[in-house]
């Protein structure tokens, strides 16, 4: 678990050298740049997944938007102490 806190002074983060878990912790502490980094990092993945869920009659952009909302919620609700199964 990360020791990052919202009390840290504003600084430039080297996201490439950080784990996603640490970046999520920064985002959860209110660091907008960390949230933006994660969204930009995974938006192409969301788009690719949205293509596989395309439904006849559904707007492609609506499906992508739902995926981006899911990504945001996953970042918001992430708990590093829980293992995925």
C-alpha positions, 0 to 999 in steps of 0.5 A: 500500500502506498504512503502517498498523502494529500499533504504532499506539496504540489510537485511534478510526478514521474508517472512512468516510474510509478505503479498504477496503484500509486497513481490511483492513490494520488488521484484519490487524494485529489491530484487531478493530473494523476486522474487525467494520466490514468484516463488517458492511459486507458482510454484506448483500452476502453475504446477497444473494449467498446468496439467488442460490445457494439450493439445494433442501434446503439451509438458507438460514442454512448458505449465508449462514454459508458466505458469511460464512466466505468473507468472513472468509477474503478479508479474512484473505488479502487482498494489496493488491499483487495485482491482481484479474483 
